[in-house]
Amino acid sequence: MADPRLGLRSRSLWAAIVIVVMTAATFAVVSTGKAPASAQTASNPPSESALVHRLATCLPHGHAKPTVVLVHGAWADASSWSGEVATLQAAGYDVRAIANPLRNLTTDSAYVADYLKTIHGPVVLAGHSYGGSVITNAAAGLANVKRLVYIDAFAPATGQTAAQLSGAGSVVTKKKPAELFYTTADPSSGAPELYLRESIFIHNFASDLPPSKAKVLWASQRGTATAALTTPSIAAAWKTIPSWYFISTGDQIITPASKLAMAHRAHSHITEFRGGSHLTLISHPNAVTAVITAAICSLR
């Protein structure tokens, strides 16, 4: 049985996080006022065969193909990217969907950075949800990372946490911690880990997936340490690396307004997908792959 004091500490911590999110919401939806590099709306994504053809032909003959590295978010694992991986591999790309530790933003980013350093040649680096915070830090100072792709993701500035950037209308902001999460303890450190409750996962996190599939994903979710969401970012790689930003308008976890503000601030190439959920990368992988493809083809 879990130590009741642990549950109390966790509830107190997440009550504080919700207050931070609410007070920071206005910041999260304020743009710098500068226009993004480009913006478009997507509702009918290309077919897999069309994507494979574009990926196979958009770079000049003899041009080095980038390695595509995909970083998953909280309450998920690398299998989130299965649809995108299949298409990229079919087009002849070296693609890696790597494990995100979900422990602490600083150490998670260092883990990914060390992985990136083992890759020779150019890298296109994509992150989903909390994975966006990780790639924002991991890519800083790495010359081989040529493009960043944010998929319904956080793109924090230095000093910001993921918990501050969900947006005022997010279910994470509106509901009480006890309604959102149940907690366990990391056996190695005793630090609390958060798991999404079944109803939140099915109806808010994976809202456009069939309930039966969402329930399977809920049952197999990975716990996320509170420190992953509350550790401040120490870098902002989007300041120097061109970026692409995919925004699902049906996302209930990170509001479209908050994502749009972060995308404008990063001067990203923006694609707004009408509908979807926080797991559009699973429900509509071709739409997501199209944005990764755009980032790859810009290297020509």
DAPE-V635110 format. One record per run of one state. SS is the DSSP state (H for helix, E for strand, L for the rest). FROM is the first residue (numbers start at 0). TO is the last residue. If there is no record, write none. Layout:
ss->{SS;SS}
from->{FROM;FROM}
to->{TO;TO}
This chain:
ss->{L;H;L;E;L;H;L;E;L;H;L;E;L;H;L;E;L;H;L;E;L;H;L;H;L;H;E;L;E;L;H;L;H;L;E;H;L;H;L;E;L;H;L;E;L;H;L;H;L}
from->{0;3;28;37;42;47;57;66;71;77;90;94;98;104;116;122;128;129;138;144;151;161;164;170;174;176;180;185;191;196;197;205;210;219;223;225;230;236;239;242;248;255;265;268;273;279;283;284;297}
to->{2;27;36;41;46;56;65;70;76;89;93;97;103;115;121;127;128;137;143;150;160;163;169;173;175;179;184;190;195;196;204;209;218;222;224;229;235;238;241;247;254;264;267;272;278;282;283;296;299}
